[in-house]
Amino acid sequence: MERRRLGARAGMIGSALFVVTFLIEGWLRPGYDPLAMFVSALSLGPRGWIQITNFLFLGAMLLLFVRGVAAEFSSGRASRAGVALLVIVAICYFLSGPFAMDPAVTPPAQMSLHGKLHQLFGALVFLLSPISIFVFLRRFLADPRWRPFATFTLVCGLISVCAVLLLAVLPAMPPAAPNQFNAWEGLIQRLAIVANLSWLFAFALRLHRQSAQVSH
């Protein structure tokens, strides 16, 4: 039971602190436009260590959270797949810290190895996060104790999918021609991140409550 509570607390702290940190840092950073620029751009410059640490902390907290999830869903429909997806997402968040992105204006042919790796880890996060939501949605619908959480899960999943699809059509690298969404790509990315992390926070909160009820 303690494993579930520890994991739940880690999931809540990690997801909430990540969002709060990049929102505050984006607001305070001179020359940074949160509507147009990606969250990962905060890893660049003299204060880049703040966002790098933010990625590392979130990844570590999500790995602890996954241990709690694995204890709660040790068997049954979608248990292994859902846990495996969350592990990959957590690792990709963690590795997105030390492997910082290149400046957004860097042509593909001039990208550094760490920039390419960051792009890969980011792509996996945005691809697998909504998939994990829908995998757990299937699990929640099959479990009476978790079925009330299914509606919120579905809403977060749909928002996440829509945001990721929009990101997929945004040319983030030159020499691609700009389109009407470029001025809003930072906001769209934040929508995907906040939808995913809001779901993880709520998932962790419910896990904490469920474990407290069982212990009593």
Stockholm file with secondary structure:
# STOCKHOLM 1.0

chainA/1-216         MERRRLGARAGMIGSALFVVTFLIEGWLRPGYDPLAMFVSALSLGPRGWIQITNFLFLGAMLLLFVRGVAAEFSSGRASRAGVALLVIVAICYFLSGPFAMDPAVTPPAQMSLHGKLHQLFGALVFLLSPISIFVFLRRFLADPRWRPFATFTLVCGLISVCAVLLLAVLPAMPPAAPNQFNAWEGLIQRLAIVANLSWLFAFALRLHRQSAQVSH
#=GR chainA/1-216 SS CHHHHHHHHHHHHHHHHHHHHHHHHHHHSTTCCTTTSCGGGGGSSTTHHHHHHHHHHHHHHHHHHHHHHHHHTSSSTTHHHHHHHHHHHHHHHHHTTTSCCCCTTCCGGGCCHHHHHHHHHHHHHHHHHHHHHHHHHHHHHTCTTTGGGHHHHHHHHHHHHHHHHHHHTSCCSTTSCCCTTGGGHHHHHHHHHHHHHHHHHHHHHHHHHHHHHHHC
#=GC SS_cons         CHHHHHHHHHHHHHHHHHHHHHHHHHHHSTTCCTTTSCGGGGGSSTTHHHHHHHHHHHHHHHHHHHHHHHHHTSSSTTHHHHHHHHHHHHHHHHHTTTSCCCCTTCCGGGCCHHHHHHHHHHHHHHHHHHHHHHHHHHHHHTCTTTGGGHHHHHHHHHHHHHHHHHHHTSCCSTTSCCCTTGGGHHHHHHHHHHHHHHHHHHHHHHHHHHHHHHHC
//
